[in-house]
Amino acid sequence: MCNKSIKYDITFICRRGKDHFAEPILSELAKIYTIQYLYPEHKRDLLLNQIKGRIIWVEWANKFAKIVSKKKWKNKKIFVRLHRWEIDTDYMKKIKWKNINKVIFVNTEFENLFKQRVNDTVKTITIPNAISIDDFKFNSPKNNQNICSFSLAFNEVKGYIDLLLFFSKLLKKDDSYKLNILARYPANDKELNYLLKIEKIISDLELKYSVSITKRSPETNLCDDRKNISKYLSKQNMIISFSKLESFHYSFAEGILCGLQGFYNAWKNPLIKEFWDNWGYNSEDKMIDAIIKWSSLPLIEKQKISKKNREYVIKNFGSEIIGQKYESEFFD
């Protein structure tokens, strides 16, 4: 129970364990502002009189946003962040948008979709996700031909089956490449079934000597989990993403920060130009040619390019930069 005498600049509300996307931004804001963290497990745990911040940030547009929006707050501003999946839920009808000061999106496509399907009167803004730069040290590019693709979980959104089909085409031009797929141990039947599909495709395409799958043990704290990724990335040369739905892709950004050259599926991803246009390819043949070209570059040239890549991520998605954007929205 919060001490009623304490007042905060910001109250952050989120389901426990689901705050990893917000953590880099919160860490920046906490350098200047006092933050109250509320992690209710059930709606009865969220007592509205516990909220002490003059800014209320609800992470995820779900049941907690619904509860907070029931009240017309005096001398407080409410910001709700909508990531992706929430837009297809009933919460879009249950949240009282008229009591929300602004909805924050992580890409413009979902912002536009929200205006078309849900509400076109509430104020909105797109601010990309942030990354903690210091957690990912730059490593000099390698001369190996290791391509890495990794994610938090074996999820269909990541497009691993399409990636395997693509990789088999690359091997027909040069069979010296290795693809390393990394994700955490399946946490449920859906993830397990998807992993089994991946393994079957590897077998059907006879890729078992060229593709490896690493199943990592899950960390309880997802923020700590991300910090350990750089140990794995240090062994790679390239990072590839085949997601058709993701916008800001944490794993892809982390790979670029660590010195890997990026290759991103752009031909079926409408979000590519907003974030990763420098590394997006609009055909499989062009991506294959780019991978082979990168592999043939002198090491000193790879290092020069990789440093520029890292600067791009820092400038556009560093937690300090994104934190300033949130500060401006919250306290203008």
C-alpha positions as MATLAB code, in Angstrom:
seq = 'MCNKSIKYDITFICRRGKDHFAEPILSELAKIYTIQYLYPEHKRDLLLNQIKGRIIWVEWANKFAKIVSKKKWKNKKIFVRLHRWEIDTDYMKKIKWKNINKVIFVNTEFENLFKQRVNDTVKTITIPNAISIDDFKFNSPKNNQNICSFSLAFNEVKGYIDLLLFFSKLLKKDDSYKLNILARYPANDKELNYLLKIEKIISDLELKYSVSITKRSPETNLCDDRKNISKYLSKQNMIISFSKLESFHYSFAEGILCGLQGFYNAWKNPLIKEFWDNWGYNSEDKMIDAIIKWSSLPLIEKQKISKKNREYVIKNFGSEIIGQKYESEFFD';
ca = [
       0.000    0.000    0.000;
       1.383    3.382   -0.982;
       1.944    6.039    1.617;
      -0.775    8.664    1.006;
       1.589   11.495    1.916;
       3.930   10.704   -0.986;
       3.345   12.442   -4.297;
       4.926   11.401   -7.567;
       5.558   12.977  -10.941;
       4.580    9.792  -12.790;
       2.506    6.734  -11.941;
       3.364    3.762  -14.142;
       0.730    1.001  -14.315;
       1.430   -2.375  -15.862;
       0.929   -6.068  -15.336;
       3.941   -7.449  -13.475;
       6.567   -8.884  -15.796;
       5.188   -7.067  -18.857;
       7.127   -3.833  -18.407;
      10.270   -4.744  -20.346;
       9.387   -2.529  -23.327;
       8.943    0.465  -21.043;
      11.957   -0.154  -18.789;
      14.571    1.739  -20.863;
      12.305    4.800  -21.023;
      11.453    4.635  -17.326;
      15.143    4.408  -16.432;
      15.770    7.680  -18.253;
      12.769    9.459  -16.738;
      13.739    8.241  -13.262;
      16.941   10.299  -13.485;
      14.820   13.449  -13.220;
      11.325   12.513  -12.020;
       9.852   10.481   -9.174;
       7.976    7.417  -10.415;
       5.358    5.321   -8.650;
       5.165    1.759   -9.983;
       1.845   -0.106   -9.708;
       1.675   -3.754  -10.790;
      -1.863   -4.992  -10.091;
      -2.535   -8.658  -10.806;
      -6.322   -8.371  -10.807;
      -8.589   -5.376  -11.209;
      -9.570   -5.478   -7.542;
      -5.920   -4.847   -6.715;
      -5.983   -1.588   -8.621;
      -7.489    0.893   -6.208;
      -7.782    4.203   -7.998;
      -6.970    6.159   -4.859;
      -3.502    4.555   -4.881;
      -2.516    6.599   -7.912;
      -0.331    9.505   -6.787;
       1.345   10.755   -9.948;
       0.286   13.830  -11.854;
       1.086   11.846  -15.015;
      -0.505    8.401  -15.353;
       1.177    6.058  -17.834;
      -0.773    2.845  -18.515;
       1.377    0.335  -20.384;
      -0.739   -1.783  -22.777;
      -4.264   -0.732  -23.784;
      -6.003   -3.454  -21.810;
      -8.011   -3.904  -18.596;
      -5.972   -1.431  -16.550;
      -6.506    1.263  -19.169;
     -10.205    0.442  -19.011;
     -10.261    0.857  -15.224;
      -8.252    4.092  -15.147;
     -10.348    5.637  -17.928;
     -13.582    5.196  -15.974;
     -12.685    8.278  -13.970;
     -12.377   11.858  -15.182;
      -9.171   12.852  -13.431;
      -8.555   16.363  -12.142;
      -5.045   17.788  -12.325;
      -3.727   14.570  -13.853;
      -2.981   13.476  -17.410;
      -3.514    9.921  -18.647;
      -1.324    8.366  -21.332;
      -2.041    4.866  -22.639;
       0.500    2.993  -24.758;
      -0.875    0.607  -27.370;
       1.618   -1.863  -28.833;
      -0.081   -4.133  -31.378;
      -2.345   -6.988  -30.326;
      -4.644   -4.833  -28.171;
      -6.233   -3.232  -31.224;
      -8.008   -6.519  -32.019;
      -9.508   -6.949  -28.531;
     -12.789   -5.863  -26.944;
     -10.887   -3.396  -24.775;
     -11.048   -0.937  -27.670;
     -14.799   -0.647  -26.983;
     -14.491   -0.696  -23.193;
     -11.891    2.031  -22.664;
     -13.411    5.506  -22.256;
     -11.192    7.298  -24.719;
     -12.682   10.698  -23.896;
     -10.939   10.503  -20.507;
      -7.537    9.686  -22.069;
      -5.266   12.633  -22.814;
      -3.191   10.838  -25.428;
      -2.608    7.348  -26.842;
       1.005    6.479  -27.647;
       1.778    4.010  -30.434;
       5.048    2.354  -31.393;
       4.452    2.697  -35.148;
       2.298    4.872  -37.387;
       0.516    1.974  -39.047;
      -1.272    1.031  -35.842;
      -1.878    4.679  -35.031;
      -3.678    5.097  -38.368;
      -5.542    1.823  -37.925;
      -6.710    2.935  -34.488;
      -8.091    6.179  -35.923;
      -9.938    4.285  -38.650;
     -11.380    1.494  -36.521;
     -11.560    2.700  -32.931;
     -11.503    6.454  -32.302;
     -10.529    9.439  -34.413;
     -11.031   12.130  -31.786;
      -8.577   11.175  -29.044;
      -5.105   12.681  -29.444;
      -2.451   10.224  -30.600;
       1.278   10.128  -31.259;
       3.793    7.548  -32.464;
       7.058    7.197  -30.550;
       9.225    4.135  -31.309;
      10.403    1.794  -28.615;
      13.697    2.516  -26.897;
      16.793    0.446  -26.343;
      19.357    0.605  -23.533;
      22.487    1.256  -25.580;
      25.001    0.528  -22.803;
      23.796   -3.075  -22.494;
      25.081   -3.868  -25.994;
      28.785   -3.355  -26.605;
      30.191   -3.039  -30.098;
      32.203   -6.041  -31.290;
      34.402   -5.920  -34.359;
      32.714   -7.755  -37.276;
      33.733  -11.375  -37.793;
      34.982  -13.076  -40.930;
      32.717  -16.077  -40.379;
      29.484  -16.546  -42.293;
      27.207  -16.964  -39.305;
      23.729  -15.507  -39.725;
      21.710  -15.047  -36.548;
      17.959  -14.764  -36.083;
      16.629  -14.636  -32.561;
      13.613  -13.701  -30.526;
      12.131  -13.987  -27.088;
      10.023  -16.999  -28.072;
       9.298  -19.385  -30.932;
       6.491  -17.246  -32.271;
       4.909  -17.339  -35.729;
       5.258  -13.546  -35.917;
       9.017  -14.067  -36.356;
       8.544  -15.843  -39.702;
      11.091  -18.591  -39.069;
       9.598  -21.026  -41.579;
       9.769  -18.446  -44.373;
      13.315  -17.689  -43.268;
      14.305  -21.352  -43.652;
      12.877  -21.467  -47.162;
      14.874  -18.343  -47.999;
      18.041  -19.702  -46.400;
      17.862  -22.875  -48.500;
      17.970  -20.629  -51.604;
      21.031  -18.825  -50.254;
      22.806  -22.159  -49.738;
      22.331  -23.021  -53.402;
      24.571  -20.043  -54.228;
      27.007  -20.563  -51.363;
      26.717  -23.512  -48.998;
      29.235  -22.177  -46.470;
      26.664  -20.106  -44.538;
      25.327  -21.095  -41.139;
      21.983  -19.999  -39.721;
      21.595  -19.843  -35.959;
      18.057  -19.550  -34.564;
      17.834  -18.571  -30.916;
      14.795  -18.347  -28.653;
      13.764  -19.377  -25.163;
      12.419  -22.826  -24.356;
       8.768  -23.122  -25.463;
       6.549  -21.859  -22.660;
       3.309  -23.362  -23.978;
       1.870  -25.789  -26.525;
       1.552  -23.116  -29.214;
       5.255  -22.294  -29.053;
       6.167  -25.980  -28.895;
       4.059  -26.813  -31.949;
       5.667  -23.979  -33.896;
       9.124  -25.218  -32.922;
       8.193  -28.710  -34.143;
       7.140  -27.214  -37.482;
      10.494  -25.437  -37.719;
      12.363  -28.668  -37.005;
      10.330  -30.520  -39.622;
      11.124  -27.911  -42.285;
      14.823  -28.184  -41.404;
      14.581  -31.937  -41.925;
      12.525  -31.697  -45.120;
      14.949  -29.191  -46.667;
      17.973  -31.195  -45.463;
      19.363  -28.236  -43.536;
      20.452  -30.003  -40.359;
      24.157  -29.367  -41.065;
      23.602  -25.693  -41.875;
      20.976  -24.638  -39.320;
      21.216  -24.805  -35.552;
      18.525  -24.062  -32.992;
      19.471  -22.832  -29.543;
      16.810  -23.030  -26.826;
      17.756  -20.686  -24.023;
      16.692  -21.052  -20.421;
      14.212  -18.298  -19.537;
      15.188  -15.491  -17.196;
      12.527  -14.389  -14.741;
      13.309  -10.745  -15.421;
      13.003   -9.960  -19.125;
      15.113   -6.826  -18.774;
      17.992   -8.921  -17.401;
      17.349  -11.469  -20.123;
      17.987   -8.887  -22.844;
      21.302   -7.908  -21.300;
      22.581  -11.476  -21.728;
      21.881  -11.484  -25.460;
      25.114   -9.679  -26.337;
      27.117  -12.727  -25.234;
      25.476  -14.740  -27.985;
      25.658  -11.980  -30.589;
      29.422  -11.684  -30.208;
      29.817  -14.948  -32.156;
      27.750  -13.826  -35.146;
      28.468  -11.852  -38.304;
      24.972  -10.971  -39.553;
      21.474  -10.668  -38.145;
      18.364  -11.341  -40.189;
      14.662  -10.772  -39.586;
      11.774  -12.254  -41.538;
       8.925  -10.818  -39.501;
       5.955   -9.557  -41.516;
       4.234   -7.805  -38.603;
       6.845   -6.344  -36.267;
       7.743   -2.680  -36.319;
      10.560   -1.828  -33.940;
      12.374   -5.154  -33.560;
      14.438   -5.259  -30.355;
      16.568   -8.226  -31.359;
      17.402   -6.679  -34.708;
      18.452   -3.396  -33.083;
      20.583   -5.239  -30.537;
      22.369   -7.131  -33.299;
      23.166   -3.921  -35.154;
      24.454   -2.318  -31.938;
      26.790   -5.261  -31.399;
      28.385   -4.875  -34.835;
      26.349   -7.311  -36.933;
      25.190   -6.323  -40.390;
      21.393   -6.362  -40.667;
      19.114   -7.883  -43.302;
      15.373   -7.316  -42.948;
      12.477   -8.789  -44.932;
      10.851   -5.722  -46.498;
       8.842   -7.197  -49.344;
       5.889   -8.156  -47.147;
       6.468   -5.789  -44.235;
       4.684   -2.421  -44.523;
       6.519   -1.098  -41.438;
      10.026   -1.385  -42.844;
      10.483    2.196  -44.018;
       9.602    3.643  -40.637;
      12.474    1.947  -38.846;
      14.800   -0.285  -40.854;
      14.854    1.075  -44.407;
      18.676    0.948  -44.400;
      18.561   -2.849  -44.085;
      15.311   -3.761  -45.856;
      15.184   -5.668  -49.130;
      12.195   -5.883  -51.445;
      13.082   -9.207  -53.030;
      14.724  -12.435  -51.954;
      17.259  -12.267  -54.777;
      18.366   -8.781  -53.716;
      18.773   -9.911  -50.120;
      20.796  -12.966  -51.154;
      23.068  -10.803  -53.300;
      23.492   -8.326  -50.412;
      24.459  -11.095  -47.976;
      27.058  -12.471  -50.374;
      28.398   -8.975  -51.061;
      28.729   -8.243  -47.324;
      30.630  -11.489  -46.813;
      33.162  -10.529  -49.473;
      33.972   -7.086  -48.020;
      37.356   -6.496  -46.354;
      37.174   -6.574  -42.570;
      38.136   -2.901  -42.266;
      35.234   -1.924  -44.529;
      32.817   -4.056  -42.506;
      33.961   -2.337  -39.333;
      33.397    1.116  -40.835;
      29.857    0.204  -41.929;
      29.023   -1.478  -38.622;
      30.007    1.614  -36.649;
      27.712    3.746  -38.798;
      24.926    1.225  -38.234;
      25.375    1.492  -34.476;
      25.242    5.287  -34.653;
      21.944    5.037  -36.532;
      20.313    2.998  -33.767;
      21.670    5.258  -31.016;
      20.424    8.382  -32.786;
      16.947    7.042  -33.503;
      16.155    4.551  -30.735;
      18.523    5.184  -27.838;
      16.749    5.362  -24.477;
      18.051    8.890  -23.877;
      16.545   10.159  -27.148;
      13.208    8.381  -26.644;
      13.101    9.364  -22.972;
      13.304   13.016  -23.982;
      10.336   12.550  -26.311;
       8.260   11.116  -23.452;
       9.336   13.935  -21.156;
       8.199   16.450  -23.737;
       4.785   14.771  -24.063;
       4.253   14.340  -20.340;
       5.384   17.748  -19.145;
       4.867   20.173  -22.018;
];
